[in-house]
Amino acid sequence: MEFTNPLVYGAPCFIGFILLELSYSKLTGRKDLYKRKDFFASLLIGSGSAILAALLKTVIIIALFSFVYDLFNPITDGVRMNIFGWESFSYAWYVWILCMLADDFSYYWFHRQNHMVRFFWAAHIVHHSSENFNLGTAVRNGWFTLLYKPLFYIWMPAIGFPPEMVIVCLGIESLWQFQLHTTYVPKLGFFDRFINSHTMHQVHHAKNFEYMDKNHGGILNIFDRMFGTYQPLDEQIEISYGVTTPPESHNMFDILTHEYINIWNDMKKTKNWRYKFMYIFGPPGWSHDGSTKTVKQMRRELIHKKQ
């Protein structure tokens, strides 16, 4: 069975909603919501990401998922069976729900590792590099995440979810993530108990110390709650968006590569190969001499001072 990726229909709507929010912000006096150079940088990066995604999804995701699905779910006597002994999943409505839950679980760990592993963060920091939080920022996606993102989802076709079902769920997840990037939607009351809402995503994009590395969820916030990364919005705290090591440029290529350059410069500070490895694959902020610290180290020190 073939399905159309929801992003095929969603992508044209992105532009419309961005223009709508931009126009509304100007009419209501919030002229600082969009900054011209920052906005155009986001659009250029987003356009490049969309083009690369269209190419790489065909070559990598569809081909890879199909290969894994066929490998782990061979047809036996006319029935596609998983190598672990169960029949591969159908397209029943409850399987779609299970697939969306599996997708959301995968997205949580993909997103969390983007903040925990510096090499991944170098790709993901592009999305966080803007000091503005708006729908234009939503399309400011790093190009290199496309190369490793499928690895976090590959287990799904392996256990029996059809590749096209996984791809549709990935598209639905992306649509939800896009619309979270607005400040015009307030707290959602009851729904905030289980939905990853707009105010929670504002927290995620903040560089305030108390908000760092929080709210990695996709559609649901249950995995943030389960694994200790949930943080609701405190309306008494003024949010500051962006990152602590910004690119200091609106040049598209500087934004895409500045953290890789930072990694290279840090690696040159030491001849110890273990330290070099940690500068690449350790958490952002790690340093061999303590000159910079990770968010966990800073939080640990803060707790120690309070005792």
C-alpha positions in Angstrom: 0.0 0.0 0.0 1.3 3.5 -0.9 0.7 6.7 1.0 1.6 10.3 0.4 3.9 12.0 2.9 1.8 14.6 4.7 4.7 17.1 4.2 3.8 17.2 0.5 0.6 19.1 1.5 2.0 20.7 4.6 5.1 22.4 3.1 3.1 24.9 1.0 1.0 25.8 4.0 4.2 26.6 6.0 4.8 29.6 3.8 1.2 30.8 4.2 1.2 30.5 8.0 4.6 32.2 8.2 3.4 35.2 6.2 0.2 35.3 8.2 2.1 35.4 11.5 4.5 38.0 10.1 1.7 40.2 8.9 -0.2 39.8 12.2 2.8 40.7 14.3 3.4 43.9 12.3 -0.3 44.9 12.6 -0.4 44.3 16.4 2.8 46.2 17.1 5.1 43.2 17.7 7.7 44.4 15.2 10.5 42.6 17.0 9.0 39.2 16.5 10.6 38.9 13.0 14.0 40.5 12.2 14.6 40.8 8.5 18.2 39.4 8.2 17.4 36.6 10.6 14.2 35.7 8.8 15.8 35.5 5.4 18.6 33.4 6.8 15.9 31.0 8.2 14.2 30.9 4.8 17.4 30.2 2.9 18.4 27.4 5.3 14.9 26.0 5.3 14.8 26.0 1.5 18.1 24.1 1.3 16.9 21.7 3.9 13.7 21.0 2.0 15.6 20.3 -1.2 18.1 18.0 0.5 15.3 16.2 2.3 13.5 15.5 -0.9 16.6 14.0 -2.4 17.9 12.2 0.7 14.6 10.8 1.8 14.3 8.9 -1.5 17.8 7.6 -1.4 18.3 7.0 2.3 15.1 6.8 4.2 12.9 4.9 1.7 15.7 2.7 0.5 17.0 2.0 4.0 13.7 1.4 5.6 12.6 -0.9 2.8 15.8 -2.9 3.0 15.5 -3.3 6.7 11.8 -4.2 6.5 12.5 -6.9 3.8 15.5 -8.2 5.7 13.7 -8.6 9.0 10.2 -9.4 7.6 10.7 -12.0 4.8 7.7 -13.5 3.0 7.1 -17.1 4.2 4.5 -19.2 2.4 2.8 -16.0 1.1 2.8 -14.3 4.5 5.2 -11.6 5.6 6.6 -12.8 8.9 9.0 -11.1 11.3 12.2 -13.1 12.0 11.3 -13.0 15.7 8.2 -15.0 15.0 5.2 -12.7 14.7 3.3 -11.6 11.6 4.3 -8.2 10.3 2.0 -5.4 11.2 -1.1 -4.6 9.1 -2.6 -1.2 8.4 -5.3 -1.4 11.0 -6.2 1.7 12.9 -4.7 0.6 16.2 -1.4 -0.2 14.4 -1.3 3.4 13.2 -1.7 4.5 16.8 1.1 2.2 17.9 3.3 3.4 15.0 2.7 7.1 16.0 3.7 6.2 19.6 6.8 4.4 18.4 7.6 7.4 16.2 7.1 9.8 19.1 9.4 7.7 21.3 12.0 7.6 18.6 11.7 11.4 18.0 12.3 12.0 21.7 15.6 10.1 21.8 16.7 11.5 18.5 16.0 15.1 19.7 17.5 14.5 23.1 20.7 13.1 21.7 20.9 16.2 19.5 21.4 18.1 22.7 23.6 15.5 24.5 26.2 14.6 21.8 28.2 17.6 20.5 28.6 16.2 17.0 24.8 16.0 16.7 24.4 19.3 18.4 26.7 20.9 15.7 24.0 20.0 13.2 21.0 20.8 15.4 22.3 24.1 16.8 21.3 25.6 13.5 17.6 25.3 14.5 18.3 27.0 17.8 20.6 29.7 16.6 18.0 32.3 16.0 17.2 34.8 18.8 13.7 35.0 17.6 10.9 32.4 18.2 8.5 32.3 15.3 7.2 30.1 12.5 10.1 31.3 10.4 12.4 29.7 12.9 10.5 26.4 12.5 12.0 25.9 9.0 15.5 26.8 10.1 16.7 23.2 10.2 20.3 21.9 10.0 21.1 20.1 6.8 23.3 17.4 8.3 20.7 15.9 10.7 19.1 14.3 7.6 22.2 12.0 7.4 21.8 10.3 10.8 18.1 10.9 11.8 16.9 7.6 10.1 19.2 5.6 12.4 16.9 6.5 15.3 13.8 5.1 13.5 15.3 2.0 11.8 14.1 -0.3 14.6 10.5 0.4 13.6 10.5 -1.3 10.1 12.7 -4.0 11.7 10.0 -5.1 14.1 7.3 -5.0 11.4 5.9 -1.5 10.8 5.7 -1.0 7.0 8.2 1.6 5.7 5.5 3.8 4.2 3.6 3.9 7.5 6.7 5.0 9.3 7.4 7.7 6.8 3.8 9.0 7.1 4.2 9.1 10.9 7.5 11.0 10.5 5.6 13.6 8.3 2.8 14.0 10.9 5.4 14.6 13.5 7.1 17.3 11.4 3.8 19.0 10.9 3.1 19.2 14.6 6.6 20.5 15.3 6.2 23.3 12.8 3.2 24.8 14.4 4.7 24.7 17.9 7.0 27.7 17.0 4.7 30.5 17.8 4.1 32.6 20.9 0.5 33.4 20.0 -0.9 30.2 21.6 -1.1 30.3 25.4 -1.0 27.4 27.8 -3.6 24.7 26.9 -4.8 23.7 30.4 -5.8 20.1 30.6 -4.0 19.2 27.3 -0.7 20.4 28.8 -0.7 17.3 30.9 0.2 15.1 27.9 0.7 17.2 24.8 3.9 18.9 23.9 2.5 22.4 23.6 3.6 25.7 22.3 4.7 27.1 25.7 6.7 23.9 26.3 8.5 24.4 23.1 9.2 28.0 24.0 11.0 26.6 27.0 12.9 24.2 24.7 14.2 27.1 22.6 15.2 29.3 25.6 18.8 29.7 26.6 17.8 30.6 30.2 19.9 28.3 32.4 16.8 26.8 34.1 15.3 25.9 30.7 18.3 24.3 29.0 18.0 20.8 27.6 14.3 20.5 28.5 11.2 19.4 26.6 12.5 17.2 23.8 9.2 15.6 23.0 7.4 15.5 19.7 3.7 15.4 19.9 3.4 14.1 23.5 5.3 15.2 26.6 5.0 11.8 28.4 8.6 10.8 27.5 9.9 14.1 28.9 8.0 13.3 32.1 9.2 9.7 32.2 12.9 10.5 31.6 13.2 13.7 33.7 13.4 16.4 31.0 10.0 18.0 31.4 9.8 21.7 32.3 6.7 23.8 32.2 6.8 27.5 31.3 7.2 29.9 34.2 5.5 33.0 33.1 7.4 35.0 35.7 10.7 34.3 33.8 11.5 36.5 30.8 12.6 34.1 28.0 15.8 34.7 26.1 16.0 32.7 22.9 19.0 31.4 21.1 22.2 29.6 22.1 25.1 30.4 24.4 27.6 30.1 21.4 25.8 31.9 18.6 27.2 32.1 15.1 27.4 35.9 15.3 26.4 36.0 11.6 23.4 35.9 9.3 25.4 34.2 6.6 23.7 30.8 5.8 27.0 28.9 5.7 28.3 30.4 8.9 25.1 29.3 10.7 25.3 25.8 9.2 29.0 25.2 10.1 30.0 27.4 13.0 29.8 24.7 15.7 31.8 22.3 13.6 34.5 25.0 13.5 34.2 25.4 17.3 34.7 21.6 17.7 37.8 21.7 15.5 39.3 24.6 17.4 38.7 22.8 20.7 40.3 19.6 19.4 43.4 21.6 18.6 43.8 22.6 22.3 45.0 19.1 23.3 47.1 16.3 22.0 45.3 13.7 24.1 43.2 11.6 21.7 40.6 10.7 24.4 40.0 14.4 25.0 39.7 15.0 21.2 37.1 12.2 21.1 35.2 13.9 23.9 35.2 17.2 22.1 33.4 15.5 19.3 31.1 13.0 21.0 30.9 14.3 24.5 28.1 16.6 25.7 28.2 20.3 24.6 30.2 22.4 27.0 32.6 19.6 28.0 36.2 20.6 28.3 39.3 18.8 29.4 40.5 21.7 31.6 37.2 22.8 33.0 37.2 26.1 31.1 33.7 25.4 29.9 31.1 23.1 31.5 28.1 21.0 30.5 24.6 21.9 31.6 24.7 18.9 34.0 27.9 20.0 35.5 26.6 23.5 36.1 23.4 22.2 37.6 25.4 19.8 39.9 27.5 22.7 41.1 24.5 24.9 41.7 22.9 22.1 43.9 26.2 21.7 45.8 26.3 25.5 46.5 22.8 25.5 47.9 23.6 22.7 50.3 
